[in-house]
Amino acid sequence: MVMGEDLLAIYAEAADERRAEQAQRPAACPNDGTPLEAGPRGELHCRFDGWRWPDNRTD
């Protein structure tokens, strides 16, 4: 049986993984998976739905 300390460790690990993922530049749009393209100022955008990084970050 999983005890409280085990659950806290699982939660902490998941939180660490989420922070690490959010710190990376995305390769694809999180909404539709379309590869992101670089804009003139280095921002990334989705040609399909207009999602932008870092403007539309969800962290």
CNS distance restraints for C-alpha pairs under 8 A (distance, minus, plus):
assign (resid   2 and name CA) (resid   6 and name CA) 5.98 0.50 0.50
assign (resid   2 and name CA) (resid   7 and name CA) 6.83 0.50 0.50
assign (resid   3 and name CA) (resid   7 and name CA) 6.42 0.50 0.50
assign (resid   4 and name CA) (resid   8 and name CA) 6.28 0.50 0.50
assign (resid   5 and name CA) (resid   9 and name CA) 6.23 0.50 0.50
assign (resid   6 and name CA) (resid  10 and name CA) 6.24 0.50 0.50
assign (resid   7 and name CA) (resid  11 and name CA) 6.13 0.50 0.50
assign (resid   8 and name CA) (resid  12 and name CA) 6.06 0.50 0.50
assign (resid   9 and name CA) (resid  13 and name CA) 6.13 0.50 0.50
assign (resid  10 and name CA) (resid  14 and name CA) 6.19 0.50 0.50
assign (resid  11 and name CA) (resid  15 and name CA) 6.17 0.50 0.50
assign (resid  12 and name CA) (resid  16 and name CA) 6.20 0.50 0.50
assign (resid  13 and name CA) (resid  17 and name CA) 6.22 0.50 0.50
assign (resid  14 and name CA) (resid  18 and name CA) 6.17 0.50 0.50
assign (resid  15 and name CA) (resid  19 and name CA) 6.27 0.50 0.50
assign (resid  16 and name CA) (resid  20 and name CA) 6.25 0.50 0.50
assign (resid  17 and name CA) (resid  21 and name CA) 6.18 0.50 0.50
assign (resid  18 and name CA) (resid  22 and name CA) 6.14 0.50 0.50
assign (resid  19 and name CA) (resid  23 and name CA) 6.21 0.50 0.50
assign (resid  20 and name CA) (resid  24 and name CA) 6.84 0.50 0.50
assign (resid  22 and name CA) (resid  59 and name CA) 6.93 0.50 0.50
assign (resid  26 and name CA) (resid  36 and name CA) 7.71 0.50 0.50
assign (resid  26 and name CA) (resid  53 and name CA) 7.88 0.50 0.50
assign (resid  27 and name CA) (resid  35 and name CA) 5.98 0.50 0.50
assign (resid  27 and name CA) (resid  36 and name CA) 5.92 0.50 0.50
assign (resid  28 and name CA) (resid  32 and name CA) 7.99 0.50 0.50
assign (resid  28 and name CA) (resid  33 and name CA) 5.07 0.50 0.50
assign (resid  28 and name CA) (resid  34 and name CA) 5.30 0.50 0.50
assign (resid  28 and name CA) (resid  35 and name CA) 4.21 0.50 0.50
assign (resid  28 and name CA) (resid  36 and name CA) 5.10 0.50 0.50
assign (resid  28 and name CA) (resid  46 and name CA) 7.81 0.50 0.50
assign (resid  29 and name CA) (resid  33 and name CA) 4.75 0.50 0.50
assign (resid  29 and name CA) (resid  34 and name CA) 5.27 0.50 0.50
assign (resid  29 and name CA) (resid  35 and name CA) 6.26 0.50 0.50
assign (resid  29 and name CA) (resid  36 and name CA) 6.10 0.50 0.50
assign (resid  29 and name CA) (resid  45 and name CA) 7.79 0.50 0.50
assign (resid  29 and name CA) (resid  46 and name CA) 6.01 0.50 0.50
assign (resid  29 and name CA) (resid  51 and name CA) 6.88 0.50 0.50
assign (resid  31 and name CA) (resid  51 and name CA) 7.96 0.50 0.50
assign (resid  34 and name CA) (resid  46 and name CA) 6.52 0.50 0.50
assign (resid  34 and name CA) (resid  47 and name CA) 7.70 0.50 0.50
assign (resid  34 and name CA) (resid  48 and name CA) 7.12 0.50 0.50
assign (resid  35 and name CA) (resid  46 and name CA) 6.92 0.50 0.50
assign (resid  36 and name CA) (resid  44 and name CA) 5.77 0.50 0.50
assign (resid  36 and name CA) (resid  45 and name CA) 5.27 0.50 0.50
assign (resid  36 and name CA) (resid  46 and name CA) 4.97 0.50 0.50
assign (resid  36 and name CA) (resid  47 and name CA) 7.26 0.50 0.50
assign (resid  37 and name CA) (resid  44 and name CA) 5.37 0.50 0.50
assign (resid  37 and name CA) (resid  45 and name CA) 5.41 0.50 0.50
assign (resid  37 and name CA) (resid  46 and name CA) 6.41 0.50 0.50
assign (resid  37 and name CA) (resid  47 and name CA) 7.28 0.50 0.50
assign (resid  38 and name CA) (resid  42 and name CA) 5.67 0.50 0.50
assign (resid  38 and name CA) (resid  43 and name CA) 5.68 0.50 0.50
assign (resid  38 and name CA) (resid  44 and name CA) 4.51 0.50 0.50
assign (resid  38 and name CA) (resid  45 and name CA) 6.45 0.50 0.50
assign (resid  39 and name CA) (resid  43 and name CA) 5.18 0.50 0.50
assign (resid  39 and name CA) (resid  44 and name CA) 5.82 0.50 0.50
assign (resid  39 and name CA) (resid  45 and name CA) 6.90 0.50 0.50
assign (resid  43 and name CA) (resid  52 and name CA) 7.06 0.50 0.50
assign (resid  43 and name CA) (resid  53 and name CA) 5.91 0.50 0.50
assign (resid  43 and name CA) (resid  54 and name CA) 6.74 0.50 0.50
assign (resid  44 and name CA) (resid  52 and name CA) 5.65 0.50 0.50
assign (resid  44 and name CA) (resid  53 and name CA) 5.10 0.50 0.50
assign (resid  44 and name CA) (resid  54 and name CA) 7.37 0.50 0.50
assign (resid  45 and name CA) (resid  50 and name CA) 6.11 0.50 0.50
assign (resid  45 and name CA) (resid  51 and name CA) 5.54 0.50 0.50
assign (resid  45 and name CA) (resid  52 and name CA) 4.30 0.50 0.50
assign (resid  45 and name CA) (resid  53 and name CA) 6.26 0.50 0.50
assign (resid  46 and name CA) (resid  50 and name CA) 4.96 0.50 0.50
assign (resid  46 and name CA) (resid  51 and name CA) 5.17 0.50 0.50
assign (resid  46 and name CA) (resid  52 and name CA) 6.48 0.50 0.50
assign (resid  47 and name CA) (resid  51 and name CA) 7.97 0.50 0.50
assign (resid  51 and name CA) (resid  56 and name CA) 6.48 0.50 0.50
assign (resid  52 and name CA) (resid  56 and name CA) 5.43 0.50 0.50
assign (resid  52 and name CA) (resid  57 and name CA) 7.93 0.50 0.50
assign (resid  53 and name CA) (resid  57 and name CA) 6.18 0.50 0.50
